[in-house]
Amino acid sequence: MMFRRRFSDLVARQLDVFAVDEADGLLAEVHETKARYDRADRSEAEEAYGDYVDVVDAVRDALADMRDRFARTLEDDAVEEYEAVFERAAMRRWRWLG
């Protein structure tokens, strides 16, 4: 349980840093492409949705890179638990990742 709380606090800080760093980047792009998709007429909806999915995938990749870089610094027996805490926290924070 000690690791879980420590990882939870750590992951929350990591996600806070990501949110600040990407506020005008990837995260803004997610909101922009989602709004464009929501406004798209039928003939443009498929392309707009594809653009949205591409940006969400880019956020997933950036978060996975952050997670994996830190995981490489951990002892082998802690990696799985850290990754699980990271994934849960990211999904809670940005539900559109799911």
MOPAC internal coordinates of N, CA, C and O (Angstrom, degrees):
PM7 1SCF
backbone

  N    0.0000 0     0.00 0     0.00 0    0    0    0
  C    1.4497 1     0.00 0     0.00 0    1    0    0
  C    1.5281 1   111.03 1     0.00 0    2    1    0
  O    1.2310 1   119.89 1   147.59 1    3    2    1
  N    1.3195 1   117.81 1   -32.41 1    3    2    1
  C    1.4516 1   120.54 1   179.61 1    5    3    2
  C    1.5246 1   110.74 1   -59.62 1    6    5    3
  O    1.2310 1   120.29 1   136.27 1    7    6    5
  N    1.3416 1   117.05 1   -43.73 1    7    6    5
  C    1.4558 1   120.51 1   179.36 1    9    7    6
  C    1.5212 1   110.73 1   -63.26 1   10    9    7
  O    1.2310 1   120.61 1   138.91 1   11   10    9
  N    1.3177 1   116.44 1   -41.09 1   11   10    9
  C    1.4601 1   119.40 1  -176.80 1   13   11   10
  C    1.5270 1   110.10 1   -59.92 1   14   13   11
  O    1.2310 1   119.66 1   134.03 1   15   14   13
  N    1.3335 1   118.25 1   -45.97 1   15   14   13
  C    1.4562 1   120.26 1  -179.79 1   17   15   14
  C    1.5266 1   109.95 1   -66.58 1   18   17   15
  O    1.2310 1   120.40 1   138.17 1   19   18   17
  N    1.3153 1   116.85 1   -41.83 1   19   18   17
  C    1.4594 1   119.48 1   179.46 1   21   19   18
  C    1.5220 1   109.99 1   -63.78 1   22   21   19
  O    1.2310 1   120.23 1   136.41 1   23   22   21
  N    1.3152 1   117.17 1   -43.59 1   23   22   21
  C    1.4603 1   119.74 1   178.36 1   25   23   22
  C    1.5235 1   111.17 1   -66.52 1   26   25   23
  O    1.2310 1   120.03 1   142.66 1   27   26   25
  N    1.3107 1   117.55 1   -37.34 1   27   26   25
  C    1.4668 1   120.02 1   179.51 1   29   27   26
  C    1.5209 1   111.01 1   -61.41 1   30   29   27
  O    1.2310 1   120.51 1   134.16 1   31   30   29
  N    1.3192 1   116.63 1   -45.84 1   31   30   29
  C    1.4670 1   120.25 1   178.58 1   33   31   30
  C    1.5207 1   110.98 1   -64.73 1   34   33   31
  O    1.2310 1   120.72 1   135.42 1   35   34   33
  N    1.3022 1   116.23 1   -44.58 1   35   34   33
  C    1.4626 1   121.61 1   179.11 1   37   35   34
  C    1.5249 1   110.77 1   -60.63 1   38   37   35
  O    1.2310 1   120.56 1   131.34 1   39   38   37
  N    1.3115 1   116.54 1   -48.66 1   39   38   37
  C    1.4642 1   121.10 1  -178.38 1   41   39   38
  C    1.5272 1   110.15 1   -63.63 1   42   41   39
  O    1.2310 1   119.87 1   139.47 1   43   42   41
  N    1.3116 1   117.85 1   -40.53 1   43   42   41
  C    1.4682 1   120.33 1   177.72 1   45   43   42
  C    1.5253 1   110.13 1   -58.74 1   46   45   43
  O    1.2310 1   120.34 1   137.83 1   47   46   45
  N    1.3281 1   116.95 1   -42.17 1   47   46   45
  C    1.4705 1   120.30 1   178.06 1   49   47   46
  C    1.5236 1   111.11 1   -66.83 1   50   49   47
  O    1.2310 1   120.42 1   139.25 1   51   50   49
  N    1.3335 1   116.80 1   -40.75 1   51   50   49
  C    1.4611 1   119.83 1   178.23 1   53   51   50
  C    1.5287 1   110.79 1   -61.40 1   54   53   51
  O    1.2310 1   120.42 1   135.81 1   55   54   53
  N    1.3172 1   116.81 1   -44.19 1   55   54   53
  C    1.4636 1   120.43 1  -179.89 1   57   55   54
  C    1.5283 1   111.48 1   -68.48 1   58   57   55
  O    1.2310 1   120.36 1   147.04 1   59   58   57
  N    1.3340 1   116.92 1   -32.96 1   59   58   57
  C    1.4662 1   120.16 1   174.18 1   61   59   58
  C    1.5261 1   110.57 1   -62.01 1   62   61   59
  O    1.2310 1   120.58 1   135.37 1   63   62   61
  N    1.3266 1   116.50 1   -44.63 1   63   62   61
  C    1.4662 1   121.15 1   178.64 1   65   63   62
  C    1.5265 1   109.84 1   -61.60 1   66   65   63
  O    1.2310 1   120.47 1   134.40 1   67   66   65
  N    1.3245 1   116.71 1   -45.60 1   67   66   65
  C    1.4614 1   120.72 1   178.56 1   69   67   66
  C    1.5292 1   110.32 1   -59.03 1   70   69   67
  O    1.2310 1   120.46 1   135.22 1   71   70   69
  N    1.3245 1   116.72 1   -44.78 1   71   70   69
  C    1.4666 1   120.81 1  -178.50 1   73   71   70
  C    1.5269 1   111.40 1   -61.56 1   74   73   71
  O    1.2310 1   120.24 1   139.66 1   75   74   73
  N    1.3143 1   117.15 1   -40.34 1   75   74   73
  C    1.4666 1   120.49 1   178.44 1   77   75   74
  C    1.5226 1   110.22 1   -69.74 1   78   77   75
  O    1.2310 1   120.74 1   132.33 1   79   78   77
  N    1.3267 1   116.18 1   -47.67 1   79   78   77
  C    1.4691 1   120.59 1  -178.13 1   81   79   78
  C    1.5234 1   112.56 1   -61.70 1   82   81   79
  O    1.2310 1   120.15 1   145.05 1   83   82   81
  N    1.3122 1   117.31 1   -34.95 1   83   82   81
  C    1.4661 1   121.49 1  -174.91 1   85   83   82
  C    1.5299 1   113.80 1  -106.04 1   86   85   83
  O    1.2310 1   120.34 1  -170.06 1   87   86   85
  N    1.3349 1   116.96 1     9.94 1   87   86   85
  C    1.4670 1   120.01 1  -178.46 1   89   87   86
  C    1.5238 1   111.93 1   -57.16 1   90   89   87
  O    1.2310 1   120.48 1   140.63 1   91   90   89
  N    1.3139 1   116.69 1   -39.37 1   91   90   89
  C    1.4662 1   120.76 1   179.49 1   93   91   90
  C    1.5211 1   111.54 1  -101.65 1   94   93   91
  O    1.2310 1   120.55 1  -174.49 1   95   94   93
  N    1.3167 1   116.55 1     5.51 1   95   94   93
  C    1.4585 1   121.58 1  -178.72 1   97   95   94
  C    1.5145 1   111.12 1  -112.61 1   98   97   95
  O    1.2310 1   121.36 1    65.94 1   99   98   97
  N    1.3210 1   115.00 1  -114.06 1   99   98   97
  C    1.4649 1   120.35 1  -174.83 1  101   99   98
  C    1.5295 1   113.48 1   -58.70 1  102  101   99
  O    1.2310 1   120.18 1   137.93 1  103  102  101
  N    1.3224 1   117.26 1   -42.07 1  103  102  101
  C    1.4681 1   118.68 1  -177.25 1  105  103  102
  C    1.5259 1   111.27 1   -67.44 1  106  105  103
  O    1.2310 1   120.26 1   141.41 1  107  106  105
  N    1.3173 1   117.11 1   -38.59 1  107  106  105
  C    1.4666 1   119.83 1   175.15 1  109  107  106
  C    1.5227 1   110.14 1   -64.62 1  110  109  107
  O    1.2310 1   120.88 1   141.24 1  111  110  109
  N    1.3228 1   115.93 1   -38.76 1  111  110  109
  C    1.4634 1   120.20 1   179.95 1  113  111  110
  C    1.5310 1   111.34 1   -64.95 1  114  113  111
  O    1.2310 1   120.35 1   143.36 1  115  114  113
  N    1.3315 1   116.94 1   -36.64 1  115  114  113
  C    1.4704 1   119.74 1   176.33 1  117  115  114
  C    1.5234 1   109.72 1   -59.31 1  118  117  115
  O    1.2310 1   120.71 1   131.39 1  119  118  117
  N    1.3246 1   116.24 1   -48.61 1  119  118  117
  C    1.4665 1   119.71 1  -178.06 1  121  119  118
  C    1.5282 1   111.50 1   -65.43 1  122  121  119
  O    1.2310 1   120.54 1   141.34 1  123  122  121
  N    1.3250 1   116.57 1   -38.66 1  123  122  121
  C    1.4696 1   120.15 1   179.11 1  125  123  122
  C    1.5291 1   111.60 1   -65.93 1  126  125  123
  O    1.2310 1   120.49 1   134.64 1  127  126  125
  N    1.3307 1   116.67 1   -45.36 1  127  126  125
  C    1.4652 1   118.57 1  -178.07 1  129  127  126
  C    1.5283 1   111.30 1   -70.76 1  130  129  127
  O    1.2310 1   120.05 1   147.34 1  131  130  129
  N    1.3252 1   117.52 1   -32.66 1  131  130  129
  C    1.4693 1   120.40 1   176.07 1  133  131  130
  C    1.5263 1   109.96 1   -66.36 1  134  133  131
  O    1.2310 1   120.36 1   136.85 1  135  134  133
  N    1.3234 1   116.92 1   -43.15 1  135  134  133
  C    1.4632 1   120.38 1   178.35 1  137  135  134
  C    1.5293 1   110.59 1   -63.91 1  138  137  135
  O    1.2310 1   120.30 1   140.37 1  139  138  137
  N    1.3275 1   117.03 1   -39.63 1  139  138  137
  C    1.4628 1   121.05 1   177.61 1  141  139  138
  C    1.5310 1   110.11 1   -63.07 1  142  141  139
  O    1.2310 1   120.45 1   137.84 1  143  142  141
  N    1.3248 1   116.74 1   -42.16 1  143  142  141
  C    1.4693 1   120.76 1   177.21 1  145  143  142
  C    1.5310 1   110.54 1   -62.87 1  146  145  143
  O    1.2310 1   120.57 1   134.65 1  147  146  145
  N    1.3301 1   116.51 1   -45.35 1  147  146  145
  C    1.4663 1   120.32 1  -179.40 1  149  147  146
  C    1.5287 1   112.25 1   -61.53 1  150  149  147
  O    1.2310 1   120.17 1   148.72 1  151  150  149
  N    1.3336 1   117.27 1   -31.28 1  151  150  149
  C    1.4657 1   121.53 1  -179.54 1  153  151  150
  C    1.5267 1   113.36 1   -89.08 1  154  153  151
  O    1.2310 1   120.43 1   167.30 1  155  154  153
  N    1.3168 1   116.78 1   -12.70 1  155  154  153
  C    1.4696 1   120.62 1  -172.99 1  157  155  154
  C    1.5206 1   111.35 1   -65.60 1  158  157  155
  O    1.2310 1   121.85 1   -37.57 1  159  158  157
  N    1.3263 1   114.07 1   142.43 1  159  158  157
  C    1.4564 1   117.08 1   172.83 1  161  159  158
  C    1.5311 1   108.17 1   -80.90 1  162  161  159
  O    1.2310 1   121.21 1    -6.11 1  163  162  161
  N    1.2825 1   115.29 1   173.89 1  163  162  161
  C    1.4660 1   121.05 1  -173.20 1  165  163  162
  C    1.5310 1   112.17 1   -54.39 1  166  165  163
  O    1.2310 1   119.94 1   139.80 1  167  166  165
  N    1.3169 1   117.71 1   -40.20 1  167  166  165
  C    1.4703 1   120.52 1  -175.93 1  169  167  166
  C    1.5288 1   112.78 1   -71.27 1  170  169  167
  O    1.2310 1   120.15 1   158.86 1  171  170  169
  N    1.3327 1   117.32 1   -21.14 1  171  170  169
  C    1.4668 1   121.14 1  -178.48 1  173  171  170
  C    1.5204 1   113.10 1  -106.73 1  174  173  171
  O    1.2310 1   120.06 1   172.20 1  175  174  173
  N    1.3137 1   117.49 1    -7.80 1  175  174  173
  C    1.4633 1   121.45 1  -171.77 1  177  175  174
  C    1.5245 1   112.94 1   -62.70 1  178  177  175
  O    1.2310 1   119.98 1   138.00 1  179  178  177
  N    1.3137 1   117.64 1   -42.00 1  179  178  177
  C    1.4645 1   119.64 1  -176.98 1  181  179  178
  C    1.5262 1   111.06 1   -63.43 1  182  181  179
  O    1.2310 1   120.26 1   134.61 1  183  182  181
  N    1.3084 1   117.11 1   -45.39 1  183  182  181
  C    1.4644 1   120.28 1   179.20 1  185  183  182
  C    1.5309 1   111.08 1   -66.33 1  186  185  183
  O    1.2310 1   120.40 1   139.10 1  187  186  185
  N    1.3262 1   116.85 1   -40.90 1  187  186  185
  C    1.4631 1   120.94 1   179.29 1  189  187  186
  C    1.5249 1   110.77 1   -63.71 1  190  189  187
  O    1.2310 1   120.49 1   140.24 1  191  190  189
  N    1.3255 1   116.67 1   -39.76 1  191  190  189
  C    1.4633 1   119.85 1   177.96 1  193  191  190
  C    1.5280 1   110.22 1   -65.82 1  194  193  191
  O    1.2310 1   120.03 1   138.90 1  195  194  193
  N    1.3154 1   117.55 1   -41.10 1  195  194  193
  C    1.4591 1   121.03 1   177.37 1  197  195  194
  C    1.5165 1   111.78 1   -60.04 1  198  197  195
  O    1.2310 1   120.48 1   139.61 1  199  198  197
  N    1.3336 1   116.68 1   -40.39 1  199  198  197
  C    1.4683 1   120.67 1   176.99 1  201  199  198
  C    1.5225 1   110.61 1   -62.63 1  202  201  199
  O    1.2310 1   120.67 1   137.10 1  203  202  201
  N    1.3287 1   116.33 1   -42.90 1  203  202  201
  C    1.4645 1   121.69 1   178.70 1  205  203  202
  C    1.5290 1   110.65 1   -61.31 1  206  205  203
  O    1.2310 1   120.17 1   132.10 1  207  206  205
  N    1.3092 1   117.28 1   -47.90 1  207  206  205
  C    1.4693 1   121.62 1  -179.57 1  209  207  206
  C    1.5284 1   110.55 1   -61.65 1  210  209  207
  O    1.2310 1   120.15 1   140.90 1  211  210  209
  N    1.3173 1   117.32 1   -39.10 1  211  210  209
  C    1.4674 1   120.61 1   178.41 1  213  211  210
  C    1.5261 1   111.55 1   -60.84 1  214  213  211
  O    1.2310 1   120.47 1   138.48 1  215  214  213
  N    1.3229 1   116.71 1   -41.52 1  215  214  213
  C    1.4670 1   119.99 1  -179.67 1  217  215  214
  C    1.5271 1   110.36 1   -70.64 1  218  217  215
  O    1.2310 1   119.93 1   139.51 1  219  218  217
  N    1.3264 1   117.74 1   -40.49 1  219  218  217
  C    1.4685 1   120.49 1   176.72 1  221  219  218
  C    1.5289 1   109.45 1   -60.52 1  222  221  219
  O    1.2310 1   120.08 1   138.43 1  223  222  221
  N    1.3208 1   117.45 1   -41.57 1  223  222  221
  C    1.4673 1   120.88 1   176.78 1  225  223  222
  C    1.5250 1   111.36 1   -62.25 1  226  225  223
  O    1.2310 1   120.01 1   142.58 1  227  226  225
  N    1.3223 1   117.59 1   -37.42 1  227  226  225
  C    1.4685 1   120.88 1   178.05 1  229  227  226
  C    1.5252 1   110.64 1   -65.09 1  230  229  227
  O    1.2310 1   120.18 1   141.82 1  231  230  229
  N    1.3288 1   117.26 1   -38.18 1  231  230  229
  C    1.4677 1   120.62 1   176.05 1  233  231  230
  C    1.5249 1   109.61 1   -65.23 1  234  233  231
  O    1.2310 1   120.31 1   134.85 1  235  234  233
  N    1.3277 1   117.01 1   -45.15 1  235  234  233
  C    1.4741 1   120.45 1   177.76 1  237  235  234
  C    1.5275 1   110.60 1   -56.30 1  238  237  235
  O    1.2310 1   120.73 1   134.73 1  239  238  237
  N    1.3315 1   116.21 1   -45.27 1  239  238  237
  C    1.4661 1   120.69 1  -179.59 1  241  239  238
  C    1.5279 1   111.44 1   -63.20 1  242  241  239
  O    1.2310 1   120.24 1   137.43 1  243  242  241
  N    1.3209 1   117.14 1   -42.57 1  243  242  241
  C    1.4656 1   120.74 1   179.91 1  245  243  242
  C    1.5258 1   110.98 1   -65.16 1  246  245  243
  O    1.2310 1   120.56 1   138.25 1  247  246  245
  N    1.3304 1   116.53 1   -41.75 1  247  246  245
  C    1.4648 1   119.87 1   177.46 1  249  247  246
  C    1.5264 1   111.29 1   -66.04 1  250  249  247
  O    1.2310 1   120.21 1   139.03 1  251  250  249
  N    1.3209 1   117.21 1   -40.97 1  251  250  249
  C    1.4679 1   120.72 1   178.51 1  253  251  250
  C    1.5201 1   110.40 1   -63.10 1  254  253  251
  O    1.2310 1   120.19 1   141.77 1  255  254  253
  N    1.3222 1   117.24 1   -38.23 1  255  254  253
  C    1.4618 1   120.71 1   177.52 1  257  255  254
  C    1.5262 1   110.42 1   -63.44 1  258  257  255
  O    1.2310 1   120.37 1   135.53 1  259  258  257
  N    1.3276 1   116.90 1   -44.47 1  259  258  257
  C    1.4631 1   121.05 1   177.84 1  261  259  258
  C    1.5287 1   110.16 1   -60.79 1  262  261  259
  O    1.2310 1   120.89 1   132.43 1  263  262  261
  N    1.3258 1   115.90 1   -47.57 1  263  262  261
  C    1.4664 1   121.64 1  -179.62 1  265  263  262
  C    1.5242 1   111.06 1   -60.18 1  266  265  263
  O    1.2310 1   120.63 1   131.98 1  267  266  265
  N    1.3165 1   116.40 1   -48.02 1  267  266  265
  C    1.4645 1   120.83 1  -175.44 1  269  267  266
  C    1.5248 1   112.49 1   -67.65 1  270  269  267
  O    1.2310 1   120.32 1   142.86 1  271  270  269
  N    1.3393 1   116.99 1   -37.14 1  271  270  269
  C    1.4666 1   119.43 1   178.08 1  273  271  270
  C    1.5185 1   110.37 1   -61.95 1  274  273  271
  O    1.2310 1   120.11 1   136.85 1  275  274  273
  N    1.3324 1   117.39 1   -43.15 1  275  274  273
  C    1.4554 1   118.93 1   179.16 1  277  275  274
  C    1.5234 1   110.90 1   -71.50 1  278  277  275
  O    1.2310 1   119.90 1   140.79 1  279  278  277
  N    1.3110 1   117.80 1   -39.21 1  279  278  277
  C    1.4700 1   121.22 1  -178.44 1  281  279  278
  C    1.5256 1   111.33 1   -58.27 1  282  281  279
  O    1.2310 1   120.35 1   147.83 1  283  282  281
  N    1.3368 1   116.94 1   -32.17 1  283  282  281
  C    1.4726 1   119.79 1   179.27 1  285  283  282
  C    1.5244 1   112.46 1   -65.74 1  286  285  283
  O    1.2310 1   119.79 1   164.05 1  287  286  285
  N    1.3304 1   118.01 1   -15.95 1  287  286  285
  C    1.4625 1   120.79 1   179.56 1  289  287  286
  C    1.5254 1   112.37 1   -89.36 1  290  289  287
  O    1.2310 1   120.06 1   172.86 1  291  290  289
  N    1.3249 1   117.49 1    -7.14 1  291  290  289
  C    1.4646 1   122.22 1  -175.26 1  293  291  290
  C    1.5199 1   111.91 1   -93.28 1  294  293  291
  O    1.2310 1   121.55 1   -21.24 1  295  294  293
  N    1.3092 1   114.65 1   158.76 1  295  294  293
  C    1.4591 1   120.69 1   170.29 1  297  295  294
  C    1.5260 1   107.63 1   -65.81 1  298  297  295
  O    1.2310 1   120.80 1   -30.39 1  299  298  297
  N    1.3246 1   116.07 1   149.61 1  299  298  297
  C    1.4677 1   120.80 1  -176.27 1  301  299  298
  C    1.5222 1   113.38 1   -54.33 1  302  301  299
  O    1.2310 1   120.16 1   142.14 1  303  302  301
  N    1.3275 1   117.31 1   -37.86 1  303  302  301
  C    1.4632 1   119.83 1  -176.01 1  305  303  302
  C    1.5331 1   113.13 1   -73.68 1  306  305  303
  O    1.2310 1   119.60 1   170.04 1  307  306  305
  N    1.3219 1   118.37 1    -9.96 1  307  306  305
  C    1.4663 1   121.21 1  -179.74 1  309  307  306
  C    1.5281 1   112.84 1  -102.22 1  310  309  307
  O    1.2310 1   120.25 1   164.86 1  311  310  309
  N    1.3169 1   117.13 1   -15.14 1  311  310  309
  C    1.4661 1   121.13 1  -173.34 1  313  311  310
  C    1.5246 1   112.10 1   -60.56 1  314  313  311
  O    1.2310 1   120.07 1   130.86 1  315  314  313
  N    1.3093 1   117.48 1   -49.14 1  315  314  313
  C    1.4630 1   120.79 1  -176.37 1  317  315  314
  C    1.5239 1   111.45 1   -60.70 1  318  317  315
  O    1.2310 1   120.80 1   137.32 1  319  318  317
  N    1.3192 1   116.07 1   -42.68 1  319  318  317
  C    1.4619 1   119.53 1  -179.88 1  321  319  318
  C    1.5313 1   111.03 1   -65.99 1  322  321  319
  O    1.2310 1   120.46 1   135.81 1  323  322  321
  N    1.3261 1   116.72 1   -44.19 1  323  322  321
  C    1.4668 1   120.79 1   177.58 1  325  323  322
  C    1.5301 1   110.61 1   -58.89 1  326  325  323
  O    1.2310 1   120.37 1   132.72 1  327  326  325
  N    1.3215 1   116.90 1   -47.28 1  327  326  325
  C    1.4666 1   120.54 1  -178.79 1  329  327  326
  C    1.5235 1   111.31 1   -60.87 1  330  329  327
  O    1.2310 1   120.27 1   140.24 1  331  330  329
  N    1.3244 1   117.09 1   -39.76 1  331  330  329
  C    1.4686 1   120.75 1   179.24 1  333  331  330
  C    1.5275 1   110.91 1   -65.02 1  334  333  331
  O    1.2310 1   120.51 1   136.56 1  335  334  333
  N    1.3270 1   116.63 1   -43.44 1  335  334  333
  C    1.4664 1   120.47 1   178.47 1  337  335  334
  C    1.5275 1   109.80 1   -63.23 1  338  337  335
  O    1.2310 1   120.49 1   137.27 1  339  338  337
  N    1.3249 1   116.68 1   -42.73 1  339  338  337
  C    1.4624 1   121.38 1  -179.99 1  341  339  338
  C    1.5267 1   110.72 1   -61.03 1  342  341  339
  O    1.2310 1   120.58 1   131.47 1  343  342  341
  N    1.3288 1   116.50 1   -48.53 1  343  342  341
  C    1.4707 1   120.50 1  -178.17 1  345  343  342
  C    1.5256 1   111.42 1   -61.92 1  346  345  343
  O    1.2310 1   120.48 1   134.81 1  347  346  345
  N    1.3276 1   116.68 1   -45.19 1  347  346  345
  C    1.4749 1   120.08 1   179.67 1  349  347  346
  C    1.5282 1   110.97 1   -60.92 1  350  349  347
  O    1.2310 1   120.86 1   134.68 1  351  350  349
  N    1.3203 1   115.96 1   -45.32 1  351  350  349
  C    1.4666 1   120.09 1  -177.54 1  353  351  350
  C    1.5266 1   111.37 1   -66.02 1  354  353  351
  O    1.2310 1   120.14 1   138.31 1  355  354  353
  N    1.3148 1   117.34 1   -41.69 1  355  354  353
  C    1.4705 1   120.63 1   179.51 1  357  355  354
  C    1.5272 1   110.45 1   -64.31 1  358  357  355
  O    1.2310 1   120.34 1   137.92 1  359  358  357
  N    1.3205 1   116.96 1   -42.08 1  359  358  357
  C    1.4676 1   120.77 1   179.97 1  361  359  358
  C    1.5333 1   111.03 1   -66.81 1  362  361  359
  O    1.2310 1   120.15 1   143.16 1  363  362  361
  N    1.3234 1   117.33 1   -36.84 1  363  362  361
  C    1.4690 1   120.14 1   177.53 1  365  363  362
  C    1.5266 1   110.59 1   -66.91 1  366  365  363
  O    1.2310 1   121.03 1   139.36 1  367  366  365
  N    1.3099 1   115.64 1   -40.64 1  367  366  365
  C    1.4652 1   119.92 1  -176.46 1  369  367  366
  C    1.5272 1   112.15 1   -72.59 1  370  369  367
  O    1.2310 1   120.76 1   137.52 1  371  370  369
  N    1.3309 1   116.16 1   -42.48 1  371  370  369
  C    1.4614 1   121.39 1  -177.61 1  373  371  370
  C    1.5237 1   108.08 1  -124.61 1  374  373  371
  O    1.2310 1   120.96 1   -96.16 1  375  374  373
  N    1.3052 1   115.76 1    83.84 1  375  374  373
  C    1.4698 1   121.42 1  -174.56 1  377  375  374
  C    1.5192 1   112.67 1   -58.42 1  378  377  375
  O    1.2310 1   120.13 1   153.11 1  379  378  377
  N    1.3137 1   117.36 1   -26.89 1  379  378  377
  C    1.4619 1   120.66 1   179.67 1  381  379  378
  C    1.5245 1   112.49 1   -68.33 1  382  381  379
  O    1.2310 1   119.48 1   173.25 1  383  382  381
  N    1.3288 1   118.60 1    -6.75 1  383  382  381
  C    1.4666 1   120.79 1   174.62 1  385  383  382
  C    1.5210 1   111.04 1   -69.78 1  386  385  383
  O    1.2310 1   120.47 1   154.80 1  387  386  385
  N    1.3227 1   116.71 1   -25.20 1  387  386  385
  C    1.4540 1   121.78 1  -175.75 1  389  387  386
  C    1.4399 1   113.34 1   -82.99 1  390  389  387
  O    1.2310 1   120.10 1   180.00 1  391  390  389

